[in-house]
Amino acid sequence: MCLPMITNSITSYVTSEFFTNVGVFPSFNTGNDHRLLRARLHFDRGQVRQLRIRSKRPRPTVIDEEMIGTVAAEETFEMVDDVNEDYTRLVGTIIKIRNECRAEAPKHASRRVSTSTRALLEKRRHMDQQANHVEYAVRTEQTSPTVSVV
């Protein structure tokens, strides 16, 4: 649910679901075709919040290279006498393989934290803070400088 496009006609505002009780102030004469409007605005708070939070760009996709090989091995690439038909089939097959092997990229960036840091964080997570206070402090010292942002 997005705001309607701004247009110059009054009918777009009168018929919109976002604006109710639309009226024109008759006492203002600007000397041209412009008029002063009054209206009540109605927004769904949940959808407005989603519009603010949601990313404007779609998430990138990842293509599984191993799956491409298996799917391509199952396809039959046959030559046809007509060049245009052959090209159309080839492009269609490639697009089909691409769509089958495509997946959305993960929401978290796992490459930002190295595997050794991840292992230290896992040890620290399972450690009892009260029983091994010194060891917990040492693990915290070990993990703090090794976190790197790419």
Secondary structure as UniProt FT lines:
FT   HELIX           10..14
FT   STRAND          19..24
FT   TURN            26..27
FT   STRAND          37..41
FT   HELIX           45..53
FT   STRAND          61..63
FT   HELIX           65..74
FT   HELIX           83..101
FT   STRAND          102..104
FT   HELIX           110..112
FT   HELIX           115..126
FT   TURN            129..132
FT   HELIX           133..143
FT   TURN            144..146
//
